[in-house]
């Protein structure tokens, strides 16, 4: 499991709740509501870091590679199946040829 910082989670929760600008006090409130001890300095630094950031755009851009991964995996799986089918055909032909030698 990926360990994600609770302060980043707080920003995402606030964004999901419709808050466009996140303050340090908002982050602290979410952290405390989760039952954790909040570090005011961390909250202040993060609030400044996300000021003016388009969180919705970041989430859309992050979702694109994740959504593309299953499609790429399925395409790769089909390639592997085709390779195995070709190999299987060669083995069958070789076995038939050997049977003719002894048969």
DSSP file (Angstrom, degrees, kcal/mol; ACC not computed):
  #  RESIDUE AA STRUCTURE BP1 BP2  ACC     N-H-->O    O-->H-N    N-H-->O    O-->H-N    TCO  KAPPA ALPHA  PHI   PSI    X-CA   Y-CA   Z-CA
    1    1 A X              0   0    0      0, 0.0     2,-0.4     0, 0.0     0, 0.0   0.000 360.0 360.0 360.0 141.8    0.0    0.0    0.0
    2    2 A X        -     0   0    0      1,-0.0     2,-0.8     2,-0.0     0, 0.0  -0.660 360.0-134.4 -82.8 131.7    1.2    3.5   -0.8
    3    3 A X        -     0   0    0     -2,-0.4     2,-0.4     2,-0.0    -1,-0.0  -0.784  26.1-170.4 -88.9 112.1    1.7    5.7    2.2
    4    4 A X        -     0   0    0     -2,-0.8     2,-0.1     1,-0.0     5,-0.0  -0.872  28.9-106.4-108.4 136.7    0.1    9.1    1.4
    5    5 A X    >>  -     0   0    0     -2,-0.4     4,-1.9     1,-0.1     3,-0.5  -0.333  19.8-136.5 -59.9 131.3    0.6   12.1    3.6
    6    6 A X  H 3> S+     0   0    0      1,-0.2     4,-2.1     2,-0.2    -1,-0.1   0.771 103.9  61.2 -63.4 -24.0   -2.5   13.0    5.6
    7    7 A X  H 3> S+     0   0    0      2,-0.2     4,-1.7     1,-0.2    -1,-0.2   0.889 104.5  47.4 -69.8 -37.9   -2.0   16.6    4.8
    8    8 A X  H <> S+     0   0    0     -3,-0.5     4,-2.2     2,-0.2    -2,-0.2   0.890 110.1  53.4 -67.5 -38.3   -2.3   15.9    1.1
    9    9 A X  H  X S+     0   0    0     -4,-1.9     4,-2.8     1,-0.2    -2,-0.2   0.913 105.5  54.4 -59.0 -41.9   -5.4   13.9    1.9
   10   10 A X  H  X S+     0   0    0     -4,-2.1     4,-2.6     1,-0.2    -1,-0.2   0.909 107.0  50.3 -60.1 -42.7   -6.8   16.9    3.7
   11   11 A X  H  X S+     0   0    0     -4,-1.7     4,-2.4     1,-0.2    -1,-0.2   0.921 111.8  48.1 -61.7 -43.3   -6.3   19.1    0.7
   12   12 A X  H  X S+     0   0    0     -4,-2.2     4,-2.7     2,-0.2    -2,-0.2   0.888 110.9  50.8 -65.3 -38.7   -8.1   16.5   -1.5
   13   13 A X  H  X S+     0   0    0     -4,-2.8     4,-1.6     2,-0.2    -2,-0.2   0.933 111.7  47.7 -63.1 -45.2  -11.0   16.3    1.0
   14   14 A X  H  <>S+     0   0    0     -4,-2.6     5,-2.4     2,-0.2    -2,-0.2   0.900 112.4  48.9 -63.8 -40.7  -11.3   20.0    1.0
   15   15 A X  H ><5S+     0   0    0     -4,-2.4     3,-1.9     1,-0.2    -1,-0.2   0.928 109.5  52.5 -63.6 -44.2  -11.2   20.2   -2.8
   16   16 A X  H 3<5S+     0   0    0     -4,-2.7    -1,-0.2     1,-0.3    -2,-0.2   0.791 104.2  57.4 -61.5 -28.0  -13.8   17.4   -3.0
   17   17 A X  T 3<5S-     0   0    0     -4,-1.6    -1,-0.3    -5,-0.2    -2,-0.2   0.444 127.5 -99.5 -82.9   0.1  -16.0   19.4   -0.6
   18   18 A X  T < 5S+     0   0    0     -3,-1.9     2,-0.6     1,-0.3    -3,-0.2   0.506  74.0 144.8  98.4   4.9  -15.9   22.3   -3.1
   19   19 A X      < -     0   0    0     -5,-2.4    -1,-0.3    -6,-0.2    -2,-0.1  -0.681  24.2-177.0 -80.5 118.7  -13.3   24.5   -1.4
   20   20 A X  S    S+     0   0    0     -2,-0.6     2,-0.5     1,-0.2    35,-0.2   0.880  72.7  42.3 -84.8 -40.8  -11.2   26.2   -4.2
   21   21 A X  S    S-     0   0    0     30,-0.1     2,-0.5    -7,-0.1    -1,-0.2  -0.936  77.4-154.9-109.7 127.9   -8.7   27.9   -1.9
   22   22 A X        -     0   0    0     -2,-0.5     2,-0.2    25,-0.2    28,-0.1  -0.858   7.0-162.1-106.5 131.0   -7.3   25.9    1.0
   23   23 A X     >  -     0   0    0     -2,-0.5     4,-2.0     1,-0.1     5,-0.2  -0.662  32.7-111.2-105.9 166.0   -6.0   27.6    4.1
   24   24 A X  H  > S+     0   0    0      1,-0.2     4,-2.6    -2,-0.2     5,-0.2   0.878 119.7  53.9 -62.0 -38.2   -3.7   26.2    6.9
   25   25 A X  H  > S+     0   0    0      1,-0.2     4,-2.1     2,-0.2    -1,-0.2   0.851 106.1  52.9 -67.9 -32.2   -6.6   26.3    9.3
   26   26 A X  H  > S+     0   0    0      2,-0.2     4,-2.0     1,-0.2    -2,-0.2   0.932 110.8  46.7 -63.9 -45.7   -8.8   24.3    6.9
   27   27 A X  H  X S+     0   0    0     -4,-2.0     4,-2.5     1,-0.2    -2,-0.2   0.919 111.9  50.2 -62.9 -44.9   -6.1   21.6    6.7
   28   28 A X  H  X S+     0   0    0     -4,-2.6     4,-2.7     1,-0.2     5,-0.2   0.900 108.4  53.5 -60.7 -41.3   -5.6   21.6   10.5
   29   29 A X  H  X S+     0   0    0     -4,-2.1     4,-2.1     1,-0.2    -1,-0.2   0.901 110.6  46.0 -62.2 -41.3   -9.4   21.2   10.9
   30   30 A X  H  X S+     0   0    0     -4,-2.0     4,-1.4     2,-0.2    -1,-0.2   0.917 112.6  50.3 -67.7 -42.8   -9.5   18.1    8.6
   31   31 A X  H  <>S+     0   0    0     -4,-2.5     5,-2.0     1,-0.2     3,-0.3   0.928 113.5  45.2 -60.8 -45.8   -6.4   16.5   10.2
   32   32 A X  H ><5S+     0   0    0     -4,-2.7     3,-1.6     1,-0.2    -1,-0.2   0.874 108.5  56.7 -66.9 -36.7   -7.9   17.0   13.7
   33   33 A X  H 3<5S+     0   0    0     -4,-2.1    -1,-0.2     1,-0.3    -2,-0.2   0.798 102.3  57.1 -64.5 -27.1  -11.3   15.7   12.5
   34   34 A X  T 3<5S-     0   0    0     -4,-1.4    -1,-0.3    -3,-0.3    -2,-0.2   0.490 123.5-107.8 -80.7  -3.1   -9.5   12.5   11.4
   35   35 A X  T < 5S+     0   0    0     -3,-1.6     2,-0.2     1,-0.3    -3,-0.2   0.672  79.1 123.8  87.4  17.1   -8.3   12.1   15.0
   36   36 A X      < -     0   0    0     -5,-2.0     2,-0.5   -30,-0.0    -1,-0.3  -0.684  67.8-105.7-107.3 162.8   -4.7   13.0   14.3
   37   37 A X        -     0   0    0     -2,-0.2     2,-0.4    -3,-0.1    -5,-0.0  -0.762  38.6-140.1 -85.7 130.1   -2.4   15.6   15.8
   38   38 A X        -     0   0    0     -2,-0.5     2,-0.7   -10,-0.1     3,-0.1  -0.726   4.3-144.8 -97.5 140.1   -2.0   18.5   13.4
   39   39 A X     >  -     0   0    0     -2,-0.4     4,-2.3     1,-0.2     5,-0.2  -0.903   8.3-158.6-101.0 110.1    1.3   20.3   12.8
   40   40 A X  H  > S+     0   0    0     -2,-0.7     4,-2.2     1,-0.2     5,-0.2   0.851  90.5  54.1 -58.9 -37.4    0.4   24.0   12.1
   41   41 A X  H  > S+     0   0    0      2,-0.2     4,-2.3     1,-0.2    -1,-0.2   0.922 109.1  47.2 -66.1 -43.8    3.8   24.6   10.4
   42   42 A X  H  > S+     0   0    0      1,-0.2     4,-2.6     2,-0.2     5,-0.2   0.918 112.2  50.8 -61.3 -43.4    3.2   21.8    7.9
   43   43 A X  H  X S+     0   0    0     -4,-2.3     4,-2.4     1,-0.2    -1,-0.2   0.888 110.2  49.5 -62.5 -39.6   -0.3   22.9    7.2
   44   44 A X  H  X S+     0   0    0     -4,-2.2     4,-2.0     2,-0.2    -1,-0.2   0.919 111.3  48.4 -66.8 -43.8    0.9   26.4    6.6
   45   45 A X  H  X S+     0   0    0     -4,-2.3     4,-2.1     1,-0.2    -2,-0.2   0.918 114.1  46.3 -62.8 -44.0    3.6   25.3    4.1
   46   46 A X  H  X S+     0   0    0     -4,-2.6     4,-2.1     2,-0.2    -2,-0.2   0.902 109.2  54.2 -67.2 -40.7    1.2   23.1    2.3
   47   47 A X  H  < S+     0   0    0     -4,-2.4     4,-0.5     1,-0.2    -1,-0.2   0.901 111.6  45.7 -59.9 -40.4   -1.5   25.7    2.1
   48   48 A X  H >< S+     0   0    0     -4,-2.0     3,-0.6     1,-0.2    -1,-0.2   0.880 110.7  54.1 -68.5 -37.4    1.1   28.1    0.5
   49   49 A X  H 3< S+     0   0    0     -4,-2.1    -2,-0.2     1,-0.2    -1,-0.2   0.841 112.5  42.0 -67.5 -33.5    2.3   25.4   -1.9
   50   50 A X  T >< S+     0   0    0     -4,-2.1     3,-2.1    -5,-0.1     2,-0.3   0.447  82.5 123.6 -95.1   0.7   -1.2   24.6   -3.2
   51   51 A X  T <  S+     0   0    0     -3,-0.6     3,-0.1    -4,-0.5   -30,-0.1  -0.456  87.1   5.5 -63.5 123.4   -2.3   28.3   -3.5
   52   52 A X  T 3  S+     0   0    0      1,-0.3     2,-0.4    -2,-0.3    -1,-0.3   0.451  96.6 136.2  83.2   0.4   -3.3   28.9   -7.1
   53   53 A X    <   -     0   0    0     -3,-2.1     2,-1.3     1,-0.1    -1,-0.3  -0.663  57.3-132.3 -83.7 134.2   -2.9   25.2   -8.1
   54   54 A X     >  -     0   0    0     -2,-0.4     4,-2.0     1,-0.2     5,-0.2  -0.708  26.5-178.5 -85.7  92.7   -5.7   23.8  -10.3
   55   55 A X  H  > S+     0   0    0     -2,-1.3     4,-2.5     1,-0.2     5,-0.2   0.874  78.5  56.9 -63.0 -39.1   -6.3   20.6   -8.3
   56   56 A X  H  > S+     0   0    0      1,-0.2     4,-2.2     2,-0.2    -1,-0.2   0.914 107.5  47.9 -60.1 -42.9   -9.0   19.4  -10.8
   57   57 A X  H  > S+     0   0    0      2,-0.2     4,-2.5     1,-0.2    -1,-0.2   0.913 110.8  51.5 -64.3 -42.7   -6.5   19.7  -13.7
   58   58 A X  H  X S+     0   0    0     -4,-2.0     4,-2.2     1,-0.2    -2,-0.2   0.910 110.2  48.8 -60.7 -42.5   -3.9   17.8  -11.7
   59   59 A X  H  X S+     0   0    0     -4,-2.5     4,-1.7     2,-0.2    -1,-0.2   0.897 111.2  49.8 -66.1 -40.1   -6.3   15.0  -10.9
   60   60 A X  H  X S+     0   0    0     -4,-2.2     4,-1.2    -5,-0.2    -2,-0.2   0.932 112.7  47.0 -63.1 -44.9   -7.4   14.7  -14.6
   61   61 A X  H  X S+     0   0    0     -4,-2.5     4,-0.8     1,-0.2    -2,-0.2   0.863 112.3  49.9 -65.9 -36.2   -3.8   14.5  -15.8
   62   62 A X  H  X S+     0   0    0     -4,-2.2     4,-0.9    -5,-0.2    -1,-0.2   0.821 107.7  55.1 -71.4 -30.1   -2.9   11.9  -13.2
   63   63 A X  H  X S+     0   0    0     -4,-1.7     4,-2.6     1,-0.2     5,-0.2   0.772  94.1  69.9 -75.3 -25.7   -5.9    9.8  -14.1
   64   64 A X  H  X S+     0   0    0     -4,-1.2     4,-1.9     1,-0.2    -1,-0.2   0.944 101.5  41.6 -61.2 -51.5   -4.9    9.6  -17.8
   65   65 A X  H  X S+     0   0    0     -4,-0.8     4,-1.2     1,-0.2    -1,-0.2   0.878 115.6  51.8 -64.5 -34.3   -1.9    7.3  -17.4
   66   66 A X  H  X S+     0   0    0     -4,-0.9     4,-0.7     1,-0.2    -1,-0.2   0.905 111.2  46.7 -67.1 -40.9   -3.7    5.2  -14.8
   67   67 A X  H  X S+     0   0    0     -4,-2.6     4,-0.6     1,-0.2     3,-0.2   0.825 111.5  52.3 -70.2 -31.0   -6.7    4.8  -17.2
   68   68 A X  H  X S+     0   0    0     -4,-1.9     4,-2.1    -5,-0.2    -1,-0.2   0.744  92.9  75.4 -77.0 -23.0   -4.4    3.9  -20.1
   69   69 A X  H  X S+     0   0    0     -4,-1.2     4,-2.3     1,-0.2    -1,-0.2   0.902  93.1  48.7 -60.7 -46.0   -2.5    1.2  -18.2
   70   70 A X  H  X S+     0   0    0     -4,-0.7     4,-2.2    -3,-0.2    -1,-0.2   0.893 111.4  50.9 -63.2 -36.6   -5.2   -1.5  -18.3
   71   71 A X  H  X S+     0   0    0     -4,-0.6     4,-2.0     2,-0.2    -1,-0.2   0.906 111.1  48.0 -65.9 -40.4   -5.7   -1.0  -22.1
   72   72 A X  H  X S+     0   0    0     -4,-2.1     4,-2.2     1,-0.2    -1,-0.2   0.889 110.9  51.3 -65.9 -39.0   -1.9   -1.3  -22.6
   73   73 A X  H  X S+     0   0    0     -4,-2.3     4,-2.1     2,-0.2    -2,-0.2   0.896 109.3  50.3 -65.6 -39.7   -1.8   -4.5  -20.5
   74   74 A X  H  X S+     0   0    0     -4,-2.2     4,-1.9     2,-0.2    -2,-0.2   0.899 110.4  49.7 -65.5 -40.5   -4.7   -6.0  -22.5
   75   75 A X  H  X S+     0   0    0     -4,-2.0     4,-1.8     1,-0.2    -2,-0.2   0.903 111.1  49.4 -64.2 -41.1   -2.9   -5.2  -25.8
   76   76 A X  H  X S+     0   0    0     -4,-2.2     4,-2.1     1,-0.2    -2,-0.2   0.882 108.5  53.7 -65.1 -38.5    0.3   -6.8  -24.5
   77   77 A X  H  X S+     0   0    0     -4,-2.1     4,-2.2     1,-0.2    -1,-0.2   0.896 106.9  51.4 -63.8 -40.5   -1.6   -9.9  -23.3
   78   78 A X  H  X S+     0   0    0     -4,-1.9     4,-2.3     2,-0.2    -1,-0.2   0.896 108.0  52.3 -63.3 -40.1   -3.1  -10.3  -26.8
   79   79 A X  H  X S+     0   0    0     -4,-1.8     4,-2.2     1,-0.2    -1,-0.2   0.921 109.4  49.5 -60.9 -43.3    0.4  -10.1  -28.3
   80   80 A X  H  X S+     0   0    0     -4,-2.1     4,-2.4     1,-0.2    -2,-0.2   0.896 109.3  51.8 -63.2 -40.8    1.6  -12.8  -25.9
   81   81 A X  H  X S+     0   0    0     -4,-2.2     4,-2.3     1,-0.2    -1,-0.2   0.908 109.6  49.6 -62.8 -41.4   -1.4  -15.1  -26.9
   82   82 A X  H  X S+     0   0    0     -4,-2.3     4,-2.2     2,-0.2    -1,-0.2   0.902 110.2  50.6 -64.7 -40.5   -0.6  -14.7  -30.6
   83   83 A X  H  X S+     0   0    0     -4,-2.2     4,-2.3     1,-0.2    -1,-0.2   0.917 111.2  48.4 -62.2 -42.8    3.1  -15.6  -30.0
   84   84 A X  H  X S+     0   0    0     -4,-2.4     4,-2.6     1,-0.2    -2,-0.2   0.877 109.3  53.0 -65.9 -37.4    2.0  -18.7  -28.0
   85   85 A X  H  X S+     0   0    0     -4,-2.3     4,-2.0     2,-0.2    -1,-0.2   0.914 109.8  48.4 -63.4 -42.3   -0.4  -19.7  -30.8
   86   86 A X  H  X S+     0   0    0     -4,-2.2     4,-1.7     2,-0.2    -2,-0.2   0.922 112.8  47.6 -63.6 -43.8    2.4  -19.5  -33.4
   87   87 A X  H  X S+     0   0    0     -4,-2.3     4,-2.1     1,-0.2    -2,-0.2   0.910 109.5  53.6 -63.6 -41.8    4.8  -21.5  -31.2
   88   88 A X  H  X S+     0   0    0     -4,-2.6     4,-2.0     1,-0.2    -1,-0.2   0.876 106.8  52.2 -61.5 -38.4    2.1  -24.1  -30.6
   89   89 A X  H  X S+     0   0    0     -4,-2.0     4,-2.1     1,-0.2    -1,-0.2   0.885 108.5  50.5 -65.7 -39.8    1.5  -24.5  -34.4
   90   90 A X  H  X S+     0   0    0     -4,-1.7     4,-2.3     2,-0.2    -2,-0.2   0.889 110.2  49.8 -65.2 -40.4    5.3  -25.1  -35.0
   91   91 A X  H  X S+     0   0    0     -4,-2.1     4,-2.5     2,-0.2    -2,-0.2   0.888 110.1  50.7 -66.8 -39.2    5.4  -27.7  -32.2
   92   92 A X  H  X S+     0   0    0     -4,-2.0     4,-2.2     2,-0.2    -2,-0.2   0.920 111.3  47.8 -64.7 -43.3    2.4  -29.5  -33.7
   93   93 A X  H  X S+     0   0    0     -4,-2.1     4,-2.1     2,-0.2    -2,-0.2   0.895 112.1  49.9 -64.4 -40.0    3.9  -29.5  -37.2
   94   94 A X  H  X S+     0   0    0     -4,-2.3     4,-2.2     2,-0.2    -2,-0.2   0.905 110.3  50.0 -65.6 -41.2    7.2  -30.8  -35.7
   95   95 A X  H  X S+     0   0    0     -4,-2.5     4,-2.3     1,-0.2    -2,-0.2   0.901 110.3  50.1 -63.7 -39.8    5.5  -33.6  -33.8
   96   96 A X  H  X S+     0   0    0     -4,-2.2     4,-1.7     1,-0.2    -1,-0.2   0.888 109.7  51.5 -65.4 -38.3    3.6  -34.6  -37.0
   97   97 A X  H  X S+     0   0    0     -4,-2.1     4,-1.2     2,-0.2    -2,-0.2   0.897 110.5  48.0 -65.2 -40.4    6.8  -34.7  -38.9
   98   98 A X  H  X S+     0   0    0     -4,-2.2     4,-1.5     1,-0.2    -2,-0.2   0.885 108.5  54.6 -66.8 -39.2    8.5  -36.9  -36.3
   99   99 A X  H  X S+     0   0    0     -4,-2.3     4,-0.6     1,-0.2    -1,-0.2   0.872 105.0  54.2 -63.3 -35.3    5.5  -39.2  -36.3
  100  100 A X  H  < S+     0   0    0     -4,-1.7     3,-0.4     1,-0.2    -1,-0.2   0.833 103.2  57.2 -67.4 -32.4    5.8  -39.6  -40.1
  101  101 A X  H  < S+     0   0    0     -4,-1.2    -1,-0.2     1,-0.2    -2,-0.2   0.892 118.8  30.0 -63.7 -39.4    9.4  -40.7  -39.6
  102  102 A X  H  <        0   0    0     -4,-1.5    -1,-0.2     1,-0.2    -2,-0.2   0.371 360.0 360.0-100.0   4.7    8.5  -43.5  -37.4
  103  103 A X     <        0   0    0     -4,-0.6    -1,-0.2    -3,-0.4    -2,-0.1   0.486 360.0 360.0-110.2 360.0    5.2  -44.3  -38.7
